[in-house]
Amino acid sequence: MSLKVYFLRHGETSYSTTGAYCGEVDAELTPEGAQMASAFADAHRSIPWTAVYVSPMKRTIATAKPLCDALGLEMQLRDGLKEIRYGKWEDKSVDYVKQRYWDDYIHWLAEPAWNPPTGGETSVEIASRALLVIAEIQGKYTTGNVLVVSHKATIRIILCDLLGIDLGRYRDRIDMLAGSVSIVKFDLHGPLLQVLGDRAYMGEKLAARLGT
């Protein structure tokens, strides 16, 4: 038996639909986002979970809560799973950022591995903190099913690192819609991506909401 890590992106927030930058902003789930969390719990409650690791933000905690409450699972909160810090771009629209931080914006688009949002984090910095959590999980559990509830950029960057994809290309290679789940199996040959960005569990109505 191998270790499987389920990477669940939190459910929809208002920022998922507006597209404004939300990293350190502690956004709440929308009613539809809460439905995504409940649907995930309903669809995955039969899995024998070993542990649940969660970013300590309202939107991720609320996404993990239905499953944890139903099965009596303890959330292990880890700062390393937080979303990218957008710095001065937090809570701002893309148009606002383009108008006021054009050079930083273009550099970030071209090479986010080393160029951060103004006052924010690079993807290399995100990988450095997030992969410590993955290393902790691998150190504690050699088998079983571990749920990691995190954020769009953070999960994509983790997956890029695990799969040997350039961290500067995380937005170009991997999509991660609200409420989507990806599964990585760890065995003798290293990480194997088994599922990427699945939302079939939530039903057609919720899956039709393409909030990012």
Secondary structure as a PSIPRED ss2 file (coil, helix, strand):
# PSIPRED VFORMAT (PSIPRED V4.0)

   1 M C   1.000  0.000  0.000
   2 S C   1.000  0.000  0.000
   3 L E   0.000  0.000  1.000
   4 K E   0.000  0.000  1.000
   5 V E   0.000  0.000  1.000
   6 Y E   0.000  0.000  1.000
   7 F E   0.000  0.000  1.000
   8 L E   0.000  0.000  1.000
   9 R E   0.000  0.000  1.000
  10 H C   1.000  0.000  0.000
  11 G C   1.000  0.000  0.000
  12 E C   1.000  0.000  0.000
  13 T E   0.000  0.000  1.000
  14 S H   0.000  1.000  0.000
  15 Y H   0.000  1.000  0.000
  16 S H   0.000  1.000  0.000
  17 T H   0.000  1.000  0.000
  18 T H   0.000  1.000  0.000
  19 G C   1.000  0.000  0.000
  20 A C   1.000  0.000  0.000
  21 Y C   1.000  0.000  0.000
  22 C C   1.000  0.000  0.000
  23 G C   1.000  0.000  0.000
  24 E C   1.000  0.000  0.000
  25 V C   1.000  0.000  0.000
  26 D C   1.000  0.000  0.000
  27 A C   1.000  0.000  0.000
  28 E C   1.000  0.000  0.000
  29 L E   0.000  0.000  1.000
  30 T C   1.000  0.000  0.000
  31 P H   0.000  1.000  0.000
  32 E H   0.000  1.000  0.000
  33 G H   0.000  1.000  0.000
  34 A H   0.000  1.000  0.000
  35 Q H   0.000  1.000  0.000
  36 M H   0.000  1.000  0.000
  37 A H   0.000  1.000  0.000
  38 S H   0.000  1.000  0.000
  39 A H   0.000  1.000  0.000
  40 F H   0.000  1.000  0.000
  41 A H   0.000  1.000  0.000
  42 D H   0.000  1.000  0.000
  43 A H   0.000  1.000  0.000
  44 H H   0.000  1.000  0.000
  45 R C   1.000  0.000  0.000
  46 S C   1.000  0.000  0.000
  47 I C   1.000  0.000  0.000
  48 P C   1.000  0.000  0.000
  49 W E   0.000  0.000  1.000
  50 T E   0.000  0.000  1.000
  51 A E   0.000  0.000  1.000
  52 V E   0.000  0.000  1.000
  53 Y E   0.000  0.000  1.000
  54 V E   0.000  0.000  1.000
  55 S C   1.000  0.000  0.000
  56 P C   1.000  0.000  0.000
  57 M C   1.000  0.000  0.000
  58 K H   0.000  1.000  0.000
  59 R H   0.000  1.000  0.000
  60 T H   0.000  1.000  0.000
  61 I H   0.000  1.000  0.000
  62 A H   0.000  1.000  0.000
  63 T H   0.000  1.000  0.000
  64 A H   0.000  1.000  0.000
  65 K H   0.000  1.000  0.000
  66 P H   0.000  1.000  0.000
  67 L H   0.000  1.000  0.000
  68 C H   0.000  1.000  0.000
  69 D H   0.000  1.000  0.000
  70 A H   0.000  1.000  0.000
  71 L H   0.000  1.000  0.000
  72 G C   1.000  0.000  0.000
  73 L C   1.000  0.000  0.000
  74 E C   1.000  0.000  0.000
  75 M E   0.000  0.000  1.000
  76 Q E   0.000  0.000  1.000
  77 L E   0.000  0.000  1.000
  78 R C   1.000  0.000  0.000
  79 D H   0.000  1.000  0.000
  80 G H   0.000  1.000  0.000
  81 L H   0.000  1.000  0.000
  82 K C   1.000  0.000  0.000
  83 E C   1.000  0.000  0.000
  84 I C   1.000  0.000  0.000
  85 R C   1.000  0.000  0.000
  86 Y C   1.000  0.000  0.000
  87 G H   0.000  1.000  0.000
  88 K H   0.000  1.000  0.000
  89 W H   0.000  1.000  0.000
  90 E C   1.000  0.000  0.000
  91 D C   1.000  0.000  0.000
  92 K C   1.000  0.000  0.000
  93 S C   1.000  0.000  0.000
  94 V H   0.000  1.000  0.000
  95 D H   0.000  1.000  0.000
  96 Y H   0.000  1.000  0.000
  97 V H   0.000  1.000  0.000
  98 K H   0.000  1.000  0.000
  99 Q H   0.000  1.000  0.000
 100 R H   0.000  1.000  0.000
 101 Y C   1.000  0.000  0.000
 102 W H   0.000  1.000  0.000
 103 D H   0.000  1.000  0.000
 104 D H   0.000  1.000  0.000
 105 Y H   0.000  1.000  0.000
 106 I H   0.000  1.000  0.000
 107 H H   0.000  1.000  0.000
 108 W H   0.000  1.000  0.000
 109 L H   0.000  1.000  0.000
 110 A H   0.000  1.000  0.000
 111 E C   1.000  0.000  0.000
 112 P C   1.000  0.000  0.000
 113 A C   1.000  0.000  0.000
 114 W C   1.000  0.000  0.000
 115 N C   1.000  0.000  0.000
 116 P C   1.000  0.000  0.000
 117 P C   1.000  0.000  0.000
 118 T C   1.000  0.000  0.000
 119 G C   1.000  0.000  0.000
 120 G C   1.000  0.000  0.000
 121 E C   1.000  0.000  0.000
 122 T C   1.000  0.000  0.000
 123 S H   0.000  1.000  0.000
 124 V H   0.000  1.000  0.000
 125 E H   0.000  1.000  0.000
 126 I H   0.000  1.000  0.000
 127 A H   0.000  1.000  0.000
 128 S H   0.000  1.000  0.000
 129 R H   0.000  1.000  0.000
 130 A H   0.000  1.000  0.000
 131 L H   0.000  1.000  0.000
 132 L H   0.000  1.000  0.000
 133 V H   0.000  1.000  0.000
 134 I H   0.000  1.000  0.000
 135 A H   0.000  1.000  0.000
 136 E H   0.000  1.000  0.000
 137 I H   0.000  1.000  0.000
 138 Q H   0.000  1.000  0.000
 139 G H   0.000  1.000  0.000
 140 K H   0.000  1.000  0.000
 141 Y C   1.000  0.000  0.000
 142 T C   1.000  0.000  0.000
 143 T C   1.000  0.000  0.000
 144 G E   0.000  0.000  1.000
 145 N E   0.000  0.000  1.000
 146 V E   0.000  0.000  1.000
 147 L E   0.000  0.000  1.000
 148 V E   0.000  0.000  1.000
 149 V E   0.000  0.000  1.000
 150 S E   0.000  0.000  1.000
 151 H C   1.000  0.000  0.000
 152 K H   0.000  1.000  0.000
 153 A H   0.000  1.000  0.000
 154 T H   0.000  1.000  0.000
 155 I H   0.000  1.000  0.000
 156 R H   0.000  1.000  0.000
 157 I H   0.000  1.000  0.000
 158 I H   0.000  1.000  0.000
 159 L H   0.000  1.000  0.000
 160 C H   0.000  1.000  0.000
 161 D H   0.000  1.000  0.000
 162 L H   0.000  1.000  0.000
 163 L H   0.000  1.000  0.000
 164 G C   1.000  0.000  0.000
 165 I C   1.000  0.000  0.000
 166 D C   1.000  0.000  0.000
 167 L H   0.000  1.000  0.000
 168 G H   0.000  1.000  0.000
 169 R H   0.000  1.000  0.000
 170 Y H   0.000  1.000  0.000
 171 R H   0.000  1.000  0.000
 172 D H   0.000  1.000  0.000
 173 R H   0.000  1.000  0.000
 174 I C   1.000  0.000  0.000
 175 D C   1.000  0.000  0.000
 176 M C   1.000  0.000  0.000
 177 L C   1.000  0.000  0.000
 178 A C   1.000  0.000  0.000
 179 G C   1.000  0.000  0.000
 180 S C   1.000  0.000  0.000
 181 V E   0.000  0.000  1.000
 182 S E   0.000  0.000  1.000
 183 I E   0.000  0.000  1.000
 184 V E   0.000  0.000  1.000
 185 K E   0.000  0.000  1.000
 186 F E   0.000  0.000  1.000
 187 D E   0.000  0.000  1.000
 188 L C   1.000  0.000  0.000
 189 H C   1.000  0.000  0.000
 190 G E   0.000  0.000  1.000
 191 P E   0.000  0.000  1.000
 192 L E   0.000  0.000  1.000
 193 L E   0.000  0.000  1.000
 194 Q E   0.000  0.000  1.000
 195 V E   0.000  0.000  1.000
 196 L E   0.000  0.000  1.000
 197 G E   0.000  0.000  1.000
 198 D E   0.000  0.000  1.000
 199 R C   1.000  0.000  0.000
 200 A H   0.000  1.000  0.000
 201 Y H   0.000  1.000  0.000
 202 M H   0.000  1.000  0.000
 203 G H   0.000  1.000  0.000
 204 E H   0.000  1.000  0.000
 205 K H   0.000  1.000  0.000
 206 L H   0.000  1.000  0.000
 207 A H   0.000  1.000  0.000
 208 A C   1.000  0.000  0.000
 209 R C   1.000  0.000  0.000
 210 L C   1.000  0.000  0.000
 211 G C   1.000  0.000  0.000
 212 T C   1.000  0.000  0.000
